[in-house]
């Protein structure tokens, strides 16, 4: 499993563009691990009011169960800052 970060979110990930997590069974567990690794600013940004879009294998997480989405070893998780085109 790999996590890829895009855009301005890398300012909260110490400029890391990818992260290889420990095995997790849910997206919620993965986000907790990322929060422990990257710190409170990362958590605040990701948990902010619609601040990020999270994809699992190219699909929005609402298509697979939200934060309770089950993750598999080969999954690709992408975290992108939300962009307001309005």
N, CA, C and O atoms as CSV, one atom per row, in Angstrom:
chain,resi,resn,atom,element,x,y,z
A,1,UNK,N,N,0.839,-1.166,0.000
A,1,UNK,CA,C,0.000,0.000,0.000
A,1,UNK,C,C,0.893,1.241,0.000
A,1,UNK,O,O,1.903,1.301,0.701
A,2,UNK,N,N,0.499,2.215,-0.793
A,2,UNK,CA,C,1.229,3.475,-0.799
A,2,UNK,C,C,0.256,4.635,-0.667
A,2,UNK,O,O,-0.889,4.564,-1.114
A,3,UNK,N,N,0.735,5.700,-0.047
A,3,UNK,CA,C,-0.036,6.927,0.070
A,3,UNK,C,C,0.737,7.993,-0.700
A,3,UNK,O,O,1.934,8.179,-0.482
A,4,UNK,N,N,0.044,8.694,-1.604
A,4,UNK,CA,C,0.666,9.759,-2.378
A,4,UNK,C,C,-0.012,11.074,-2.011
A,4,UNK,O,O,-1.238,11.155,-1.930
A,5,UNK,N,N,0.802,12.097,-1.790
A,5,UNK,CA,C,0.307,13.426,-1.445
A,5,UNK,C,C,0.517,14.351,-2.635
A,5,UNK,O,O,1.532,14.268,-3.327
A,6,UNK,N,N,-0.451,15.233,-2.867
A,6,UNK,CA,C,-0.381,16.167,-3.992
A,6,UNK,C,C,-0.513,17.602,-3.511
A,6,UNK,O,O,-1.102,17.880,-2.467
A,7,UNK,N,N,0.053,18.503,-4.303
A,7,UNK,CA,C,-0.133,19.932,-4.086
A,7,UNK,C,C,0.393,20.414,-2.749
A,7,UNK,O,O,1.379,19.901,-2.219
A,8,UNK,N,N,-0.296,21.419,-2.216
A,8,UNK,CA,C,0.136,22.086,-0.999
A,8,UNK,C,C,0.148,21.231,0.243
A,8,UNK,O,O,0.709,21.636,1.261
A,9,UNK,N,N,-0.457,20.057,0.189
A,9,UNK,CA,C,-0.452,19.203,1.380
A,9,UNK,C,C,0.964,18.783,1.756
A,9,UNK,O,O,1.219,18.433,2.908
A,10,UNK,N,N,1.892,18.814,0.792
A,10,UNK,CA,C,3.261,18.391,1.105
A,10,UNK,C,C,3.938,19.332,2.095
A,10,UNK,O,O,4.956,18.966,2.684
A,11,UNK,N,N,3.400,20.539,2.295
A,11,UNK,CA,C,3.988,21.413,3.326
A,11,UNK,C,C,3.736,20.838,4.719
A,11,UNK,O,O,4.427,21.200,5.672
A,12,UNK,N,N,2.752,19.942,4.845
A,12,UNK,CA,C,2.453,19.299,6.126
A,12,UNK,C,C,3.071,17.912,6.229
A,12,UNK,O,O,2.996,17.275,7.279
A,13,UNK,N,N,3.680,17.442,5.146
A,13,UNK,CA,C,4.275,16.097,5.142
A,13,UNK,C,C,5.792,16.171,5.011
A,13,UNK,O,O,6.421,15.236,4.515
A,14,UNK,N,N,6.375,17.271,5.450
A,14,UNK,CA,C,7.835,17.449,5.370
A,14,UNK,C,C,8.335,17.266,3.946
A,14,UNK,O,O,9.430,16.747,3.727
A,15,UNK,N,N,7.532,17.694,2.976
A,15,UNK,CA,C,7.823,17.600,1.547
A,15,UNK,C,C,7.797,16.177,1.003
A,15,UNK,O,O,8.087,15.966,-0.175
A,16,UNK,N,N,7.454,15.192,1.842
A,16,UNK,CA,C,7.298,13.821,1.331
A,16,UNK,C,C,6.150,13.814,0.332
A,16,UNK,O,O,5.098,14.404,0.579
A,17,UNK,N,N,6.354,13.150,-0.787
A,17,UNK,CA,C,5.281,13.001,-1.762
A,17,UNK,C,C,4.639,11.625,-1.678
A,17,UNK,O,O,3.536,11.417,-2.183
A,18,UNK,N,N,5.332,10.683,-1.036
A,18,UNK,CA,C,4.759,9.347,-0.834
A,18,UNK,C,C,5.095,8.861,0.569
A,18,UNK,O,O,6.034,9.338,1.207
A,19,UNK,N,N,4.312,7.911,1.024
A,19,UNK,CA,C,4.493,7.311,2.338
A,19,UNK,C,C,4.073,5.852,2.225
A,19,UNK,O,O,3.060,5.541,1.599
A,20,UNK,N,N,4.845,4.966,2.825
A,20,UNK,CA,C,4.486,3.550,2.846
A,20,UNK,C,C,4.073,3.206,4.269
A,20,UNK,O,O,4.922,3.122,5.157
A,21,UNK,N,N,2.777,3.006,4.496
A,21,UNK,CA,C,2.292,2.770,5.854
A,21,UNK,C,C,2.474,1.332,6.314
A,21,UNK,O,O,2.764,0.424,5.536
A,22,UNK,N,N,2.287,1.174,7.628
A,22,UNK,CA,C,2.170,-0.167,8.185
A,22,UNK,C,C,0.845,-0.720,7.685
A,22,UNK,O,O,0.026,0.036,7.161
A,23,UNK,N,N,0.622,-1.976,7.828
A,23,UNK,CA,C,-0.641,-2.579,7.379
A,23,UNK,C,C,-1.797,-2.068,8.229
A,23,UNK,O,O,-1.721,-2.067,9.458
A,24,UNK,N,N,-2.850,-1.641,7.580
A,24,UNK,CA,C,-4.066,-1.203,8.273
A,24,UNK,C,C,-5.267,-1.815,7.597
A,24,UNK,O,O,-5.248,-2.093,6.398
A,25,UNK,N,N,-6.303,-2.021,8.365
A,25,UNK,CA,C,-7.500,-2.598,7.782
A,25,UNK,C,C,-8.512,-1.544,7.367
A,25,UNK,O,O,-9.408,-1.838,6.575
A,26,UNK,N,N,-8.394,-0.311,7.884
A,26,UNK,CA,C,-9.343,0.737,7.510
A,26,UNK,C,C,-8.620,2.039,7.196
A,26,UNK,O,O,-7.484,2.259,7.614
A,27,UNK,N,N,-9.303,2.889,6.456
A,27,UNK,CA,C,-8.774,4.213,6.159
A,27,UNK,C,C,-8.614,5.021,7.442
A,27,UNK,O,O,-7.653,5.778,7.575
A,28,UNK,N,N,-9.524,4.874,8.372
A,28,UNK,CA,C,-9.441,5.584,9.652
A,28,UNK,C,C,-8.127,5.262,10.371
A,28,UNK,O,O,-7.459,6.164,10.878
A,29,UNK,N,N,-7.759,3.981,10.414
A,29,UNK,CA,C,-6.503,3.578,11.044
A,29,UNK,C,C,-5.296,4.154,10.328
A,29,UNK,O,O,-4.325,4.557,10.968
A,30,UNK,N,N,-5.351,4.194,9.014
A,30,UNK,CA,C,-4.260,4.773,8.231
A,30,UNK,C,C,-4.113,6.255,8.541
A,30,UNK,O,O,-2.996,6.734,8.739
A,31,UNK,N,N,-5.219,6.986,8.586
A,31,UNK,CA,C,-5.151,8.418,8.873
A,31,UNK,C,C,-4.623,8.680,10.279
A,31,UNK,O,O,-3.924,9.669,10.500
A,32,UNK,N,N,-4.944,7.816,11.224
A,32,UNK,CA,C,-4.383,7.950,12.570
A,32,UNK,C,C,-2.868,7.775,12.539
A,32,UNK,O,O,-2.141,8.524,13.192
A,33,UNK,N,N,-2.390,6.785,11.781
A,33,UNK,CA,C,-0.941,6.575,11.653
A,33,UNK,C,C,-0.277,7.790,11.009
A,33,UNK,O,O,0.762,8.255,11.479
A,34,UNK,N,N,-0.871,8.299,9.944
A,34,UNK,CA,C,-0.308,9.480,9.275
A,34,UNK,C,C,-0.272,10.673,10.221
A,34,UNK,O,O,0.690,11.441,10.210
A,35,UNK,N,N,-1.305,10.837,11.034
A,35,UNK,CA,C,-1.335,11.924,12.006
A,35,UNK,C,C,-0.235,11.802,13.038
A,35,UNK,O,O,0.381,12.800,13.414
A,36,UNK,N,N,0.019,10.584,13.502
A,36,UNK,CA,C,1.104,10.365,14.461
A,36,UNK,C,C,2.454,10.651,13.827
A,36,UNK,O,O,3.348,11.185,14.482
A,37,UNK,N,N,2.607,10.301,12.560
A,37,UNK,CA,C,3.890,10.473,11.867
A,37,UNK,C,C,4.139,11.938,11.487
A,37,UNK,O,O,5.238,12.454,11.687
A,38,UNK,N,N,3.112,12.606,10.937
A,38,UNK,CA,C,3.299,13.963,10.416
A,38,UNK,C,C,2.889,15.067,11.382
A,38,UNK,O,O,3.264,16.220,11.174
A,39,UNK,N,N,2.148,14.761,12.411
A,39,UNK,CA,C,1.844,15.744,13.436
A,39,UNK,C,C,0.502,16.438,13.298
A,39,UNK,O,O,-0.273,16.187,12.375
A,40,UNK,N,N,0.261,17.327,14.263
A,40,UNK,CA,C,-1.025,17.996,14.421
A,40,UNK,C,C,-1.408,18.886,13.238
A,40,UNK,O,O,-2.587,18.954,12.891
A,41,UNK,N,N,-0.456,19.564,12.613
A,41,UNK,CA,C,-0.792,20.415,11.466
A,41,UNK,C,C,-1.338,19.582,10.308
A,41,UNK,O,O,-2.278,20.002,9.633
A,42,UNK,N,N,-0.763,18.422,10.078
A,42,UNK,CA,C,-1.264,17.521,9.044
A,42,UNK,C,C,-2.692,17.104,9.379
A,42,UNK,O,O,-3.572,17.158,8.520
A,43,UNK,N,N,-2.926,16.688,10.618
A,43,UNK,CA,C,-4.255,16.249,11.046
A,43,UNK,C,C,-5.266,17.378,10.858
A,43,UNK,O,O,-6.353,17.155,10.325
A,44,UNK,N,N,-4.920,18.571,11.287
A,44,UNK,CA,C,-5.821,19.714,11.155
A,44,UNK,C,C,-6.157,19.991,9.704
A,44,UNK,O,O,-7.306,20.284,9.376
A,45,UNK,N,N,-5.162,19.901,8.831
A,45,UNK,CA,C,-5.406,20.162,7.415
A,45,UNK,C,C,-6.317,19.103,6.804
A,45,UNK,O,O,-7.287,19.435,6.122
A,46,UNK,N,N,-6.014,17.850,7.043
A,46,UNK,CA,C,-6.795,16.763,6.454
A,46,UNK,C,C,-8.214,16.738,7.019
A,46,UNK,O,O,-9.165,16.462,6.287
A,47,UNK,N,N,-8.363,17.022,8.301
A,47,UNK,CA,C,-9.680,16.988,8.938
A,47,UNK,C,C,-10.437,18.298,8.818
A,47,UNK,O,O,-11.570,18.406,9.287
A,48,UNK,N,N,-9.817,19.301,8.187
A,48,UNK,CA,C,-10.472,20.599,8.038
A,48,UNK,C,C,-11.729,20.505,7.189
A,48,UNK,O,O,-11.977,19.490,6.538
A,49,UNK,N,N,-12.499,21.543,7.201
A,49,UNK,CA,C,-13.775,21.591,6.491
A,49,UNK,C,C,-13.565,21.396,4.992
A,49,UNK,O,O,-13.255,22.349,4.277
A,50,UNK,N,N,-13.734,20.169,4.520
A,50,UNK,CA,C,-13.593,19.818,3.107
A,50,UNK,C,C,-12.231,20.227,2.535
A,50,UNK,O,O,-12.133,20.645,1.381
A,51,UNK,N,N,-11.195,20.102,3.347
A,51,UNK,CA,C,-9.865,20.546,2.923
A,51,UNK,C,C,-9.198,19.566,1.971
A,51,UNK,O,O,-8.331,19.966,1.194
A,52,UNK,N,N,-9.580,18.291,2.012
A,52,UNK,CA,C,-8.894,17.285,1.207
A,52,UNK,C,C,-9.879,16.342,0.525
A,52,UNK,O,O,-11.008,16.135,0.970
A,53,UNK,N,N,-9.397,15.790,-0.564
A,53,UNK,CA,C,-10.089,14.710,-1.250
A,53,UNK,C,C,-9.211,13.478,-1.070
A,53,UNK,O,O,-8.003,13.537,-1.303
A,54,UNK,N,N,-9.803,12.373,-0.660
A,54,UNK,CA,C,-9.054,11.136,-0.478
A,54,UNK,C,C,-9.602,10.106,-1.449
A,54,UNK,O,O,-10.806,9.856,-1.510
A,55,UNK,N,N,-8.685,9.515,-2.208
A,55,UNK,CA,C,-9.051,8.494,-3.187
A,55,UNK,C,C,-8.414,7.164,-2.806
A,55,UNK,O,O,-7.280,7.118,-2.331
A,56,UNK,N,N,-9.155,6.089,-3.019
A,56,UNK,CA,C,-8.613,4.741,-2.876
A,56,UNK,C,C,-8.712,4.092,-4.248
A,56,UNK,O,O,-9.804,3.882,-4.776
A,57,UNK,N,N,-7.573,3.786,-4.806
A,57,UNK,CA,C,-7.498,3.204,-6.150
A,57,UNK,C,C,-8.285,4.034,-7.171
A,57,UNK,O,O,-8.967,3.493,-8.041
A,58,UNK,N,N,-8.173,5.360,-7.041
A,58,UNK,CA,C,-8.775,6.267,-8.005
A,58,UNK,C,C,-10.230,6.608,-7.767
A,58,UNK,O,O,-10.812,7.366,-8.543
A,59,UNK,N,N,-10.845,6.068,-6.707
A,59,UNK,CA,C,-12.247,6.348,-6.423
A,59,UNK,C,C,-12.387,7.079,-5.094
A,59,UNK,O,O,-11.655,6.808,-4.142
A,60,UNK,N,N,-13.334,8.006,-5.042
A,60,UNK,CA,C,-13.620,8.709,-3.796
A,60,UNK,C,C,-13.998,7.745,-2.696
A,60,UNK,O,O,-14.592,6.698,-2.953
A,61,UNK,N,N,-13.655,8.095,-1.478
A,61,UNK,CA,C,-13.872,7.166,-0.363
A,61,UNK,C,C,-15.345,6.923,-0.060
A,61,UNK,O,O,-15.677,5.912,0.559
A,62,UNK,N,N,-16.224,7.804,-0.473
A,62,UNK,CA,C,-17.641,7.582,-0.216
A,62,UNK,C,C,-18.170,6.398,-1.037
A,62,UNK,O,O,-19.210,5.828,-0.709
A,63,UNK,N,N,-17.457,6.037,-2.092
A,63,UNK,CA,C,-17.849,4.886,-2.909
A,63,UNK,C,C,-17.478,3.563,-2.236
A,63,UNK,O,O,-17.960,2.503,-2.635
A,64,UNK,N,N,-16.614,3.629,-1.208
A,64,UNK,CA,C,-16.136,2.385,-0.607
A,64,UNK,C,C,-16.322,2.307,0.906
A,64,UNK,O,O,-15.778,1.408,1.547
A,65,UNK,N,N,-17.077,3.226,1.481
A,65,UNK,CA,C,-17.340,3.125,2.917
A,65,UNK,C,C,-16.785,4.243,3.765
A,65,UNK,O,O,-16.758,4.116,4.989
A,66,UNK,N,N,-16.341,5.335,3.168
A,66,UNK,CA,C,-15.826,6.466,3.943
A,66,UNK,C,C,-14.594,6.100,4.747
A,66,UNK,O,O,-13.730,5.358,4.280
A,67,UNK,N,N,-14.521,6.627,5.964
A,67,UNK,CA,C,-13.358,6.361,6.814
A,67,UNK,C,C,-13.280,4.904,7.244
A,67,UNK,O,O,-12.222,4.441,7.671
A,68,UNK,N,N,-14.379,4.180,7.137
A,68,UNK,CA,C,-14.379,2.761,7.496
A,68,UNK,C,C,-14.070,1.860,6.298
A,68,UNK,O,O,-14.233,0.642,6.376
A,69,UNK,N,N,-13.625,2.460,5.188
A,69,UNK,CA,C,-13.238,1.686,4.006
A,69,UNK,C,C,-12.150,0.689,4.373
A,69,UNK,O,O,-11.176,1.036,5.042
A,70,UNK,N,N,-12.321,-0.538,3.936
A,70,UNK,CA,C,-11.320,-1.578,4.164
A,70,UNK,C,C,-10.185,-1.407,3.171
A,70,UNK,O,O,-10.420,-1.227,1.976
A,71,UNK,N,N,-8.957,-1.464,3.662
A,71,UNK,CA,C,-7.778,-1.308,2.814
A,71,UNK,C,C,-7.086,-2.654,2.616
A,71,UNK,O,O,-7.066,-3.501,3.509
A,72,UNK,N,N,-6.525,-2.824,1.432
A,72,UNK,CA,C,-5.795,-4.039,1.084
A,72,UNK,C,C,-4.328,-3.686,0.840
A,72,UNK,O,O,-3.990,-2.518,0.648
A,73,UNK,N,N,-3.480,-4.677,0.849
A,73,UNK,CA,C,-2.040,-4.482,0.716
A,73,UNK,C,C,-1.651,-3.673,-0.519
A,73,UNK,O,O,-0.793,-2.797,-0.413
A,74,UNK,N,N,-2.233,-3.923,-1.659
A,74,UNK,CA,C,-1.836,-3.264,-2.900
A,74,UNK,C,C,-2.559,-1.960,-3.205
A,74,UNK,O,O,-2.385,-1.403,-4.289
A,75,UNK,N,N,-3.366,-1.461,-2.273
A,75,UNK,CA,C,-4.142,-0.252,-2.538
A,75,UNK,C,C,-3.260,0.981,-2.716
A,75,UNK,O,O,-2.176,1.091,-2.144
A,76,UNK,N,N,-3.772,1.905,-3.536
A,76,UNK,CA,C,-3.144,3.214,-3.740
A,76,UNK,C,C,-4.060,4.260,-3.114
A,76,UNK,O,O,-5.205,4.434,-3.532
A,77,UNK,N,N,-3.539,4.947,-2.112
A,77,UNK,CA,C,-4.305,6.000,-1.459
A,77,UNK,C,C,-3.707,7.331,-1.920
A,77,UNK,O,O,-2.491,7.520,-1.889
A,78,UNK,N,N,-4.572,8.242,-2.346
A,78,UNK,CA,C,-4.122,9.559,-2.782
A,78,UNK,C,C,-4.832,10.609,-1.947
A,78,UNK,O,O,-6.046,10.541,-1.759
A,79,UNK,N,N,-4.074,11.585,-1.441
A,79,UNK,CA,C,-4.645,12.675,-0.657
A,79,UNK,C,C,-4.321,13.976,-1.375
A,79,UNK,O,O,-3.157,14.337,-1.548
A,80,UNK,N,N,-5.383,14.677,-1.794
A,80,UNK,CA,C,-5.245,15.899,-2.569
A,80,UNK,C,C,-5.939,17.050,-1.852
A,80,UNK,O,O,-6.996,16.856,-1.252
A,81,UNK,N,N,-5.363,18.235,-1.908
A,81,UNK,CA,C,-6.074,19.390,-1.353
A,81,UNK,C,C,-7.322,19.652,-2.187
A,81,UNK,O,O,-7.302,19.512,-3.410
A,82,UNK,N,N,-8.402,20.030,-1.522
A,82,UNK,CA,C,-9.625,20.398,-2.208
A,82,UNK,C,C,-9.396,21.724,-2.911
A,82,UNK,O,O,-8.822,22.649,-2.336
A,83,UNK,N,N,-9.841,21.815,-4.148
A,83,UNK,CA,C,-9.680,23.043,-4.923
A,83,UNK,C,C,-11.060,23.610,-5.197
A,83,UNK,O,O,-11.928,22.919,-5.731
A,84,UNK,N,N,-11.263,24.861,-4.835
A,84,UNK,CA,C,-12.523,25.540,-5.077
A,84,UNK,C,C,-12.386,26.371,-6.347
A,84,UNK,O,O,-11.673,27.374,-6.378
A,85,UNK,N,N,-13.073,25.940,-7.378
A,85,UNK,CA,C,-12.973,26.645,-8.666
A,85,UNK,C,C,-13.968,27.802,-8.750
A,85,UNK,O,O,-14.031,28.489,-9.769
A,86,UNK,N,N,-14.740,28.021,-7.694
A,86,UNK,CA,C,-15.779,29.039,-7.722
A,86,UNK,C,C,-15.224,30.362,-7.462
A,86,UNK,O,O,-15.959,31.349,-7.447
